[in-house]
Amino acid sequence: MSISRQLTQINLFKRTKDGEWDTGLFVGRPFRLSYSKAEILMADAWKQRAKGIPQGCFLLAYYDNELDDPANVEAILLRVIQPTKLPTDQDVISSMVEYYKDNIRTGTHQRSQLDTFTRYEFSFSGLECSVLGSFYIDETGITRFGADLENFYSAHNYSAIKPSPDILKAIVNYRENGTPGGVGDIKIGKVRYSSSRRFQQTEIDVPVYVQAHDFAGKRTALFGMTRTGKSNTVKKIIQACVEMSNNAQFQLDQSHEKSDEVLKPFTEDNNPKYPIGQIIFDINGEYANPNLQDQGTAIFDLYQEQTVRYSTIPKEGFRQLKVNFYNEIQTGFELIKTHPLIAEDKTRFVNNFKTVTLNPPENYEVDRFSSAAKRYDRQVVVYLCCLYRAGFQPPQNIKVRFSANKEIRTAVNQIAGYETEPQDNNKRTGTLELLLEQASVWWENFWKVYTPTLGTSQKKNSREEKNFDENEDEELKEWADDDLKALLAMLTGQTKNEKQVYSHNGYKVLTPVRNQHTATVQKPFDEDILAYLRAGKVVIVDLSLGDEKIQRLFSERITYKIFQDSINRFINTSPNNFIQFYFEEAHNLFPKKDDKDLSQIYNRLAKEGAKLNLGLIYATQEVNSISSNILKATQNWFISHLNNEDEIKELRKYYDFSDFTEGLIRFSQDTDKGFVRMKTYSNPFVIPVQIDRFPPEEFFTT
């Protein structure tokens, strides 16, 4: 075994020449011990010498065995929970009450009227501790940690020690594959036991480290009330991932022979093999823009060469989240339907329009002349005409194609006063190819003459009609289905039924969505973002000025694109670099607690993302606001202040957070920002940590 596989150079089982434990200060002895709980007798003098025993602090209970018996060398790791009763407490309380009644001073100062023996008896108290596991030495001489007890002896054989700073550093940063602060480790904060820090201020700061294995490709949750330091913690994680990414040895697009070694995500020294891509869905704009919260800086300022920013509106230095509505049919249509003014419009013609589905039918690319394919083509053409009339600038010289049988064409030609016939090579299929202006006029004229029977009077046995019109079993259907009628009503501003025609605003209701459109023929923004992430860039999507529904649409589309690309790489045994997703105010995007739909992209990201090297970091104010499917898959937890018992009750279900439920309710706005209880993938238990401030001090000194 190399030295890198040892816990640390520090000896957790060091003793003095007299046989006393030399790893900290003696604070008491257990009087009850089980597999899950220890009760310890402590004296006031021992507590004072140890500078206090705060709730949540770590203790080591050593078995006082003979030194020549290495099989019994172990240290039980304890966490202080709360006071507990001593067997003698009732007698002590009775004595105290009697002294108080007699107005006898019971303090330890010179004016105390108690005798020495009574003062000694009154100074003892009990503490309840939870058992987190045990440190021991294996057969190879390496220090290991087990998350339970394999055995325990009579309680009187143990000494409880409050660890020294060096020993505490080894405990909170324990991992089997490295030393604290070694290669691949990033400092994220320091140990902090309590809100009050009268004693802690005089102690040496004990650093807490994280490593690439902790976050890369894992699910990480940050819970806490507003202004408790969640965003600061997210930024520290981003900073840690950037530093890890800088240590990557290869680029993803380098040619490799496919092998198990290439597909491994980490190198032997625990660094990621390929650069880590990070995408931040910035709901409040605090990652993309300088702000006072970060002392006038932001993630972008810190890593300008590695960061690309996107925005839903035109902004200097930002790429735009624009959609070419003519090329990206489904995405553009979803943007229209989810726009606030349209989503909230309850008029009948708008509701009918929103029920239209512009998804191509099955086998559309294979059989373009099927009945379903031709109906879909007509719907798309009328939708594009609506965009054109509403002022969405089309690509230059764009033409549209759709089919219409001879009866339909004849009726439209008569009202138009001129003939619009298929090209010579399309007469057999009845396909028209028109510019958008021509197509808009054609469909407007069609709607003027249309009746439910128009287009269905051709003879069923006509060979010509069978070749270019609907299948025989569909010839009796109305030529214009409900979706096409809804689109024509939007195009023309007229809704028709058998009795009368209703006029309305029609396509004019689409004009507020024009600022989401771009006429340039460009790579879709989700493909653009994916390319940056594969190169290890930090992508910030500024959604601060977008509506909630638009935020959800953009985030889902981008997430789905990355997820599908990762699946394709996985199926084709191509390497996936790590991509980290960051979601602030996750309750606005994620499925709710009782939502059991595992097909939703965020549930799939939580459940399947690990094998695809996709990490998920989400922050919100309430544990109860997140789907249980996501919570159950979460490996890293950062919990700050929670202000109600419902949240605490939910949190108790996970790891050993039940040890901290009392402390999480208490909070000081002035001093407790960034004070979290942290459980990471590489740590077998929860650690109380004061997260370092972002940005790091060296940013301002350099």
Salt bridges, closest charged atoms under 4 A:
ASP22 OD2 - LYS14 NZ 3.76
GLU39 OE1 - ARG32 NH1 3.30
ASP64 OD2 - ARG29 NH1 3.26
ASP138 OD2 - ARG144 NE 2.98
GLU176 OE1 - ARG144 NH1 3.70
ASP185 OD2 - ARG175 NH1 2.62
GLU203 OE2 - LYS162 NZ 3.67
ASP205 OD2 - LYS190 NZ 3.40
GLU261 OE1 - LYS264 NZ 3.61
GLU261 OE2 - LYS273 NZ 3.96
GLU286 OE1 - LYS235 NZ 3.11
ASP294 OD2 - LYS235 NZ 2.55
GLU328 OE1 - ARG557 NH2 2.39
GLU334 OE2 - LYS337 NZ 3.35
GLU365 OE1 - ARG368 NH1 3.69
GLU421 OE1 - ARG409 NE 3.57
ASP424 OD1 - LYS427 NZ 3.84
GLU433 OE1 - ARG401 NH1 2.95
GLU437 OE1 - ARG389 NH1 3.04
GLU444 OE2 - ARG389 NE 2.90
GLU470 OE2 - ARG378 NH2 3.20
GLU472 OE2 - LYS466 NZ 3.23
GLU474 OE1 - ARG375 NE 3.93
GLU474 OE2 - LYS477 NZ 3.48
GLU478 OE2 - LYS485 NZ 2.74
ASP481 OD2 - ARG375 NH1 3.70
ASP526 OD2 - ARG557 NE 3.03
GLU527 OE2 - LYS561 NZ 3.77
ASP528 OD2 - ARG319 NH1 3.63
ASP542 OD2 - LYS315 NZ 2.87
GLU548 OE2 - ARG552 NH2 3.14
ASP565 OD2 - ARG534 NH2 2.80
ASP565 OD2 - ARG569 NE 3.42
GLU585 OE1 - HIS587 NE2 3.70
GLU608 OE2 - ARG604 NE 3.06
GLU650 OE1 - LYS593 NZ 3.23
GLU650 OE1 - LYS653 NZ 3.18
ASP656 OD2 - ARG79 NH2 2.37
ASP659 OD2 - ARG79 NE 3.19
GLU662 OE1 - ARG666 NH2 3.64
ASP672 OD1 - ARG192 NH2 2.91
ASP692 OD2 - LYS187 NZ 2.75
